[in-house]
Amino acid sequence: MSEQDSAGPTDSITPDQGLPWESSLGDFFELAAQKSPDKVFVEISGQEFTYRQAQKKVLQTAAMFQAIGVNQGDRVCLFMPNCPEYLFCWFGLSVLGAIGVPINTAYKRDEMAFILNDAEAKALVAHQTLAAVAEEAAALAPSIEHKLLVEPGNPREDNLSGWTVFTQALDQAAELTSRPKVDPDSVCMLVYTSGTTGNPKGVMVTHKMYVAAGQGFSQWTMATSEDRFFTCLPFYHANIQYYSTMGALASGATLVIADRFSASRFWDQVREAKATVVNFIGMMMPVLSKNDVSPSDSQNTVRLFYGSPSFPTEFLADFQKRFATNIIVGFGMTETCYGTIEVIGQERRSGSSGLARQHPDPRFINEIRISDQETGEAIGTGTVGEITIKNPATMPGYWRNEEQTKFSLRDGWLYTGDLGWMDDDGFLYFVDRKKDIIRRRGENISSQEVEDVIKRHPDVLDCAVVAVPSDLGEDEVKAYILPRQGADLSPEDVVYWCADNLAYFKVPRYLEMREDLPRTPSLRVRKDLLRQEKEDPTEGCFDREAAGIKLR
């Protein structure tokens, strides 16, 4: 056993509670604070807190919520940008056994009101910059009994009705002295999915899911207490919760949080943070790779990037060389923090997101299989089917949505709704979301495969590929293209690029050049909104057949 393994977090945390991941989040935080009380835990919004200082704030926040009547199982919605109060609320509520409910800060009144009502929230914590939307939404949610306003700067001049100033309430609260016993299997957070197919669903994330995520991420990244985890993702996103926050906590490391992703500011932020481990999602890496080359590109302390999706081997090699760093990718989702991951220093297979993630404790069993899309039965290697996962860190279901829970959880397996295949050695290859497969003249086309090719064009910043109706039945392929700023890119350029890199039947017939694309909290393109923009999605866009471009 290596020194890293022997000093790992699972050897010292929850020694009297059975399996290492079977801990409440409050207990997990307390033991981490006891181990490294004077080490800086988090740097955020120009402030820093040691583990001891953060633990004190967490216990004060728990006492504040308890004083207004928040009890085990009660839901409290959090509507804030990245700030210290977000962290204190999340862990303070967990100490009580109450449930935090993050809300996307881009939501408007009705979107927010849906979550307030679906969760039947007892209280709402909102930031002063979002107070107007929060006030309107709360007026539509009769379950809300308490409204707390975070005012980090000057108090708002408008008189909001019935709001308590968070900082004042916190200053009046002593540290919680009597903590209720919290079951590790109980729900800690309701993390609402992006809602690309109707209203968002509340994923019930348990305490042990968070603990297992932190313990696993610490091992997967080979983290030590000397690491500095950097993230620019919003707190309402599962990635920052599962991996950046819990990974830093499990490692006894420092967490550095920026307000948001900015391609122009990213490397300066990373250098200022002295970051060693950075999490990314979606479009971040391709966008960073298309920044102008600079002599300072390699001047950073980042030893590892982790994120998804997978990228072509050539892209990864070029990025790693240019920025003098290493990258591993994985497959995961809010419904389970355990999917697959590449192992540092071990074999990389092009297009793969690695092997089934493993916990430091071998008693934690994580299984990945490919299932038939119709029957749900396991199918052999090399065949595309639905990615299906079973492990102890899987959600117990969707909040008050029995129908969707039964559909997604069957016989202990989580049916992800994603298509992929596995090779003989257990490496997973993601193909597409089930609903995003395009059927054109008898051929199945992965929208992601087409997107990956288009994104490799040096003048393309991002794109989205969807199915549109065909006069011949089935589908035609349409691509929405977001050019790189200042690029002189034509639809014909994209067509010929695709024709050089794809089978003829995969080349988009329709192309629409865009100045922006609608996105989810995880920066994925909202394809459902693109599909809804026009009654006829082919209207007003480039048609390669009408332009006389022949591919064979």
KENUTOR-93660 format. One record per residue (C-alpha): residue number from 1; chain; y, z, x. Coordinates in pm, whole numbers, plus 50000, padded with zeros to 5 digits. Layout:
   pos   unit       y       z       x
   NUM      A       Y       Z       X
...
//
This chain:
   pos   unit       y       z       x
     1      A   50000   50000   50000
     2      A   50343   49906   50132
     3      A   50629   50150   50185
     4      A   50809   49981   49895
     5      A   50513   50037   49666
     6      A   50462   50396   49774
     7      A   50827   50477   49709
     8      A   50845   50288   49382
     9      A   51002   50433   49068
    10      A   50674   50473   48881
    11      A   50552   50740   49124
    12      A   50833   50981   49047
    13      A   50931   50904   48689
    14      A   50767   51067   48387
    15      A   50481   51224   48584
    16      A   50370   51441   48293
    17      A   50383   51183   48013
    18      A   50073   50978   48084
    19      A   50130   50615   48175
    20      A   50439   50550   48387
    21      A   50617   50330   48134
    22      A   50562   50574   47848
    23      A   50900   50741   47875
    24      A   51209   50764   47661
    25      A   51519   50595   47802
    26      A   51704   50927   47809
    27      A   51434   51091   48021
    28      A   51421   50790   48250
    29      A   51796   50802   48310
    30      A   51796   51179   48365
    31      A   51527   51163   48631
    32      A   51708   50880   48809
    33      A   52026   51090   48806
    34      A   51839   51388   48947
    35      A   51700   51174   49228
    36      A   52033   51018   49341
    37      A   52314   51222   49182
    38      A   52593   51120   49420
    39      A   52506   50753   49461
    40      A   52724   50504   49273
    41      A   52529   50381   48972
    42      A   52774   50136   48815
    43      A   53094   49954   48904
    44      A   53264   49801   48600
    45      A   53618   49726   48478
    46      A   53768   49854   48802
    47      A   53591   50189   48768
    48      A   53285   50338   48933
    49      A   53051   50616   48826
    50      A   52788   50796   49028
    51      A   52453   50867   48868
    52      A   52565   51226   48802
    53      A   52899   51117   48653
    54      A   52733   50855   48436
    55      A   52475   51106   48314
    56      A   52752   51349   48220
    57      A   52929   51075   48020
    58      A   52600   50982   47852
    59      A   52537   51341   47741
    60      A   52897   51378   47622
    61      A   52864   51057   47422
    62      A   52538   51181   47272
    63      A   52710   51506   47170
    64      A   53001   51312   47020
    65      A   52767   51103   46806
    66      A   52567   51409   46706
    67      A   52888   51584   46598
    68      A   52970   51307   46349
    69      A   52621   51315   46203
    70      A   52434   51042   46392
    71      A   52067   51140   46404
    72      A   51734   50996   46510
    73      A   51679   50650   46368
    74      A   52042   50597   46262
    75      A   52194   50263   46364
    76      A   52527   50237   46546
    77      A   52676   49891   46605
    78      A   52848   49816   46937
    79      A   53119   49549   46930
    80      A   53270   49552   47277
    81      A   53308   49337   47587
    82      A   53156   49468   47910
    83      A   53306   49814   47966
    84      A   53185   50163   48066
    85      A   53185   50280   47704
    86      A   52916   50023   47621
    87      A   52683   50178   47876
    88      A   52759   50534   47764
    89      A   52695   50445   47398
    90      A   52366   50269   47471
    91      A   52220   50558   47669
    92      A   52392   50830   47466
    93      A   52238   50699   47145
    94      A   51900   50672   47317
    95      A   51916   51040   47411
    96      A   51949   51124   47039
    97      A   51676   50881   46937
    98      A   51938   50680   46749
    99      A   51948   50300   46764
   100      A   52219   50088   46924
   101      A   52295   49748   46774
   102      A   52485   49512   47009
   103      A   52699   49246   46840
   104      A   52813   48922   47000
   105      A   53186   48954   47070
   106      A   53239   48591   46961
   107      A   53130   48671   46605
   108      A   53378   48645   46323
   109      A   53399   48857   46009
   110      A   53105   48724   45808
   111      A   52872   48692   46108
   112      A   52944   49049   46207
   113      A   52921   49179   45851
   114      A   52573   49031   45820
   115      A   52450   49243   46112
   116      A   52630   49558   45993
   117      A   52461   49524   45655
   118      A   52122   49408   45780
   119      A   52104   49706   46016
   120      A   52256   49938   45754
   121      A   52469   50077   46032
   122      A   52599   50430   45995
   123      A   52872   50391   46257
   124      A   53061   50121   46444
   125      A   53214   50134   46791
   126      A   53461   49852   46852
   127      A   53697   49760   47133
   128      A   54069   49740   47062
   129      A   54075   49370   47154
   130      A   53830   49306   46871
   131      A   53970   49553   46620
   132      A   54099   49299   46368
   133      A   53758   49133   46320
   134      A   53583   49471   46325
   135      A   53813   49607   46052
   136      A   53751   49306   45828
   137      A   53372   49317   45879
   138      A   53346   49693   45831
   139      A   53524   49658   45496
   140      A   53226   49448   45382
   141      A   52965   49701   45499
   142      A   52937   50003   45267
   143      A   52690   50183   45496
   144      A   52956   50238   45766
   145      A   53066   50603   45760
   146      A   53238   50627   46099
   147      A   53451   50383   46297
   148      A   53537   50451   46660
   149      A   53789   50248   46858
   150      A   53774   50207   47236
   151      A   54129   50191   47373
   152      A   54114   50154   47752
   153      A   54480   50049   47776
   154      A   54777   50112   47553
   155      A   54690   50216   47196
   156      A   54726   49946   46935
   157      A   55053   49947   46748
   158      A   54904   49851   46413
   159      A   54776   50139   46204
   160      A   54408   50086   46146
   161      A   54270   50286   45858
   162      A   54004   50547   45921
   163      A   53940   50484   46291
   164      A   53876   50756   46549
   165      A   53987   50696   46908
   166      A   53669   50692   47116
   167      A   53816   50841   47432
   168      A   53978   51130   47247
   169      A   53653   51213   47068
   170      A   53463   51190   47396
   171      A   53706   51419   47580
   172      A   53658   51683   47311
   173      A   53278   51671   47338
   174      A   53080   51898   47567
   175      A   52759   51774   47726
   176      A   52462   51775   47490
   177      A   52249   52078   47572
   178      A   51968   52055   47319
   179      A   51802   51716   47329
   180      A   51558   51605   47057
   181      A   51218   51478   47167
   182      A   51215   51098   47152
   183      A   50895   50896   47121
   184      A   50876   50616   47384
   185      A   50738   50390   47110
   186      A   51041   50441   46887
   187      A   51312   50177   46854
   188      A   51598   50208   47103
   189      A   51798   49893   47027
   190      A   51812   49619   46767
   191      A   51893   49306   46965
   192      A   51973   49024   46724
   193      A   51860   48678   46820
   194      A   52106   48391   46822
   195      A   52010   48270   46477
   196      A   51958   47900   46557
   197      A   51742   47868   46245
   198      A   51920   48070   45978
   199      A   52044   48427   46002
   200      A   51976   48621   46322
   201      A   51666   48842   46340
   202      A   51683   49195   46476
   203      A   51432   49239   46757
   204      A   51318   49602   46767
   205      A   51327   49695   47136
   206      A   51151   50023   47211
   207      A   51226   50280   47479
   208      A   50913   50196   47674
   209      A   51001   49824   47671
   210      A   51320   49905   47861
   211      A   51144   50141   48101
   212      A   50865   49891   48171
   213      A   51124   49617   48225
   214      A   51309   49822   48486
   215      A   50994   49926   48668
   216      A   50868   49569   48673
   217      A   51197   49411   48776
   218      A   51234   49653   49064
   219      A   50898   49539   49196
   220      A   50945   49164   49126
   221      A   51273   49163   49319
   222      A   51143   49397   49593
   223      A   51446   49612   49527
   224      A   51543   49932   49710
   225      A   51818   50186   49656
   226      A   52031   49987   49902
   227      A   52049   49686   49670
   228      A   52353   49594   49466
   229      A   52264   49421   49139
   230      A   52535   49183   49012
   231      A   52562   49036   48664
   232      A   52831   48855   48470
   233      A   52631   48841   48147
   234      A   52749   49026   47833
   235      A   52597   49361   47740
   236      A   52487   49226   47403
   237      A   52241   48998   47585
   238      A   51886   49118   47659
   239      A   51893   48990   48018
   240      A   52157   49238   48138
   241      A   51980   49516   47950
   242      A   51621   49453   48061
   243      A   51673   49336   48415
   244      A   52012   49406   48571
   245      A   52069   49752   48419
   246      A   51712   49877   48403
   247      A   51621   49715   48737
   248      A   51909   49891   48912
   249      A   51824   50219   48740
   250      A   51455   50199   48834
   251      A   51544   50119   49195
   252      A   51813   50384   49231
   253      A   52045   50096   49318
   254      A   52404   50012   49223
   255      A   52490   49789   48927
   256      A   52804   49574   48950
   257      A   52919   49416   48622
   258      A   53177   49140   48582
   259      A   53338   49054   48251
   260      A   53201   48700   48214
   261      A   53071   48396   48399
   262      A   53336   48179   48565
   263      A   53222   47899   48793
   264      A   53551   47904   48982
   265      A   53554   48283   49035
   266      A   53180   48345   49069
   267      A   53138   48345   49446
   268      A   53453   48548   49505
   269      A   53322   48806   49257
   270      A   52982   48809   49425
   271      A   53136   48854   49771
   272      A   53367   49130   49652
   273      A   53070   49306   49492
   274      A   52864   49272   49813
   275      A   52587   49167   49575
   276      A   52229   49136   49696
   277      A   52047   49055   49368
   278      A   52203   48828   49104
   279      A   52073   48737   48759
   280      A   52145   48396   48609
   281      A   52066   48217   48285
   282      A   52072   47862   48157
   283      A   52348   47641   48282
   284      A   52489   47875   48549
   285      A   52295   47736   48845
   286      A   52354   47364   48777
   287      A   52724   47434   48721
   288      A   52751   47627   49048
   289      A   52570   47350   49233
   290      A   52834   47102   49117
   291      A   53124   47299   49258
   292      A   53285   47121   49551
   293      A   53104   47195   49877
   294      A   53283   47460   50082
   295      A   53229   47597   50433
   296      A   53219   47943   50273
   297      A   52922   47858   50045
   298      A   52674   48037   50271
   299      A   52901   48334   50334
   300      A   52754   48581   50089
   301      A   52512   48875   50090
   302      A   52289   48756   49804
   303      A   51926   48771   49911
   304      A   51786   48678   49570
   305      A   51875   48499   49248
   306      A   51652   48556   48946
   307      A   51665   48375   48613
   308      A   51543   48091   48397
   309      A   51465   47814   48324
   310      A   51263   47652   48602
   311      A   51423   47378   48809
   312      A   51291   47085   49011
   313      A   51174   47186   49358
   314      A   51437   46963   49521
   315      A   51720   47132   49331
   316      A   51599   47478   49431
   317      A   51561   47379   49796
   318      A   51911   47231   49808
   319      A   52068   47533   49635
   320      A   51891   47782   49860
   321      A   51992   47596   50175
   322      A   52355   47547   50069
   323      A   52412   47907   49963
   324      A   52175   48072   50215
   325      A   51979   48259   49951
   326      A   51646   48267   49771
   327      A   51566   48194   49405
   328      A   51278   48294   49181
   329      A   51248   48188   48818
   330      A   51057   48323   48523
   331      A   50983   48283   48154
   332      A   51073   48563   47915
   333      A   51235   48642   47584
   334      A   51396   48927   47394
   335      A   51070   48994   47210
   336      A   50897   49088   47535
   337      A   51040   49156   47879
   338      A   50707   49049   48030
   339      A   50640   48677   48046
   340      A   50587   48499   48377
   341      A   50764   48505   48713
   342      A   50744   48351   49058
   343      A   50646   48586   49340
   344      A   50883   48614   49635
   345      A   50745   48438   49939
   346      A   50444   48294   49763
   347      A   50353   47944   49649
   348      A   50604   47761   49430
   349      A   50487   47486   49195
   350      A   50738   47230   49076
   351      A   50838   47279   48712
   352      A   50647   47607   48681
   353      A   50789   47946   48587
   354      A   50517   48128   48776
   355      A   50233   48360   48688
   356      A   50200   48641   48434
   357      A   50433   48927   48530
   358      A   50258   49242   48644
   359      A   50367   49605   48633
   360      A   50341   49826   48946
   361      A   50068   50018   48764
   362      A   49748   49810   48731
   363      A   49672   49978   48398
   364      A   49953   49771   48245
   365      A   49783   49446   48142
   366      A   49994   49138   48069
   367      A   49811   48831   47940
   368      A   49945   48478   47888
   369      A   49751   48209   47705
   370      A   49814   47874   47543
   371      A   49726   47856   47173
   372      A   49664   47567   46938
   373      A   49980   47502   46736
   374      A   49793   47487   46407
   375      A   49504   47735   46437
   376      A   49645   47979   46692
   377      A   49318   47969   46885
   378      A   49321   47969   47264
   379      A   49295   47626   47424
   380      A   49204   47513   47772
   381      A   49416   47454   48079
   382      A   49620   47139   48115
   383      A   49677   47109   47739
   384      A   50013   47164   47569
   385      A   50021   47435   47304
   386      A   50214   47745   47199
   387      A   50283   48004   47469
   388      A   50130   48334   47354
   389      A   50170   48675   47520
   390      A   50003   49017   47495
   391      A   50115   49334   47677
   392      A   50227   49695   47612
   393      A   50596   49597   47635
   394      A   50610   49371   47329
   395      A   50835   49437   47030
   396      A   50676   49609   46729
   397      A   50843   49348   46509
   398      A   51165   49219   46358
   399      A   51385   49468   46175
   400      A   51300   49471   45805
   401      A   51156   49120   45827
   402      A   50788   49156   45751
   403      A   50730   48787   45693
   404      A   50863   48678   46032
   405      A   50689   48971   46202
   406      A   50352   48868   46061
   407      A   50415   48510   46167
   408      A   50506   48604   46525
   409      A   50267   48894   46586
   410      A   49901   48820   46520
   411      A   49599   49013   46650
   412      A   49812   49180   46915
   413      A   49952   48849   47045
   414      A   50315   48740   47037
   415      A   50348   48375   46932
   416      A   50666   48270   47109
   417      A   50749   47943   46933
   418      A   50766   47781   47276
   419      A   50537   47503   47394
   420      A   50385   47489   47739
   421      A   50069   47448   47939
   422      A   49891   47633   48218
   423      A   49712   47499   48521
   424      A   49376   47622   48647
   425      A   49542   47891   48860
   426      A   49741   48044   48574
   427      A   50082   47895   48650
   428      A   50287   47838   48334
   429      A   50484   47518   48265
   430      A   50737   47533   47982
   431      A   50764   47212   47776
   432      A   51007   47280   47489
   433      A   51078   47481   47180
   434      A   50837   47374   46904
   435      A   51127   47268   46683
   436      A   51286   47059   46960
   437      A   50996   46821   47025
   438      A   51098   46463   46939
   439      A   50848   46222   46782
   440      A   50942   45860   46857
   441      A   50713   45569   46762
   442      A   50398   45768   46814
   443      A   50511   45937   47134
   444      A   50595   46307   47174
   445      A   50909   46359   47382
   446      A   51026   46690   47527
   447      A   51399   46726   47480
   448      A   51410   46952   47784
   449      A   51249   46691   48007
   450      A   51518   46438   47910
   451      A   51789   46702   47954
   452      A   51661   46791   48300
   453      A   51691   46430   48410
   454      A   52041   46385   48267
   455      A   52162   46710   48424
   456      A   52063   46582   48767
   457      A   52328   46309   48741
   458      A   52609   46417   48975
   459      A   52878   46356   48712
   460      A   52706   46548   48429
   461      A   52792   46915   48383
   462      A   52561   46980   48087
   463      A   52390   46803   47798
   464      A   52178   46851   47487
   465      A   51912   46616   47354
   466      A   51804   46615   46988
   467      A   51606   46409   46743
   468      A   51798   46195   46493
   469      A   51651   45988   46206
   470      A   51518   45642   46284
   471      A   51528   45341   46053
   472      A   51165   45282   46155
   473      A   51051   45629   46058
   474      A   51004   45935   46282
   475      A   51287   45997   46533
   476      A   51529   45842   46776
   477      A   51665   46026   47081
   478      A   52030   46130   47096
   479      A   52203   46291   47394
   480      A   52528   46489   47384
   481      A   52688   46462   47729
   482      A   52939   46702   47883
   483      A   53080   46522   48191
   484      A   53192   46703   48502
   485      A   53569   46758   48495
   486      A   53752   46459   48636
   487      A   53441   46239   48643
   488      A   53456   45877   48530
   489      A   53125   45869   48344
   490      A   53026   45613   48081
   491      A   52734   45619   47835
   492      A   52594   45313   48013
   493      A   52585   45510   48340
   494      A   52369   45776   48172
   495      A   52138   45520   48013
   496      A   52067   45344   48343
   497      A   52020   45679   48518
   498      A   51763   45778   48257
   499      A   51591   45438   48279
   500      A   51542   45492   48653
   501      A   51387   45834   48602
   502      A   51209   45830   48264
   503      A   50959   45622   48071
   504      A   51144   45368   47858
   505      A   51061   45540   47529
   506      A   51226   45866   47643
   507      A   51562   45709   47725
   508      A   51822   45814   47464
   509      A   51928   45542   47223
   510      A   52240   45730   47109
   511      A   52489   45905   47338
   512      A   52796   46110   47252
   513      A   53043   46213   47521
   514      A   53181   46565   47466
   515      A   53456   46793   47591
   516      A   53254   47104   47503
   517      A   52924   47215   47349
   518      A   52862   47508   47110
   519      A   52663   47787   47273
   520      A   52452   48094   47205
   521      A   52517   48431   47379
   522      A   52274   48321   47652
   523      A   52481   48003   47708
   524      A   52216   47776   47558
   525      A   52352   47490   47353
   526      A   52347   47548   46977
   527      A   52155   47237   46878
   528      A   52149   47345   46516
   529      A   52529   47325   46505
   530      A   52527   46983   46670
   531      A   52284   46859   46406
   532      A   52512   46989   46130
   533      A   52835   46831   46258
   534      A   52788   46497   46082
   535      A   52589   46382   45783
   536      A   52496   46077   45991
   537      A   52452   46202   46353
   538      A   52454   45844   46485
   539      A   52801   45769   46347
   540      A   53073   45702   46602
   541      A   52853   45734   46911
   542      A   52725   45489   47169
   543      A   52414   45294   47066
   544      A   52235   45133   47361
   545      A   52046   44888   47137
   546      A   52368   44774   46970
   547      A   52514   44739   47320
   548      A   52231   44502   47410
   549      A   52075   44717   47683
   550      A   51706   44627   47717
   551      A   51474   44862   47903
   552      A   51160   44645   47922
//
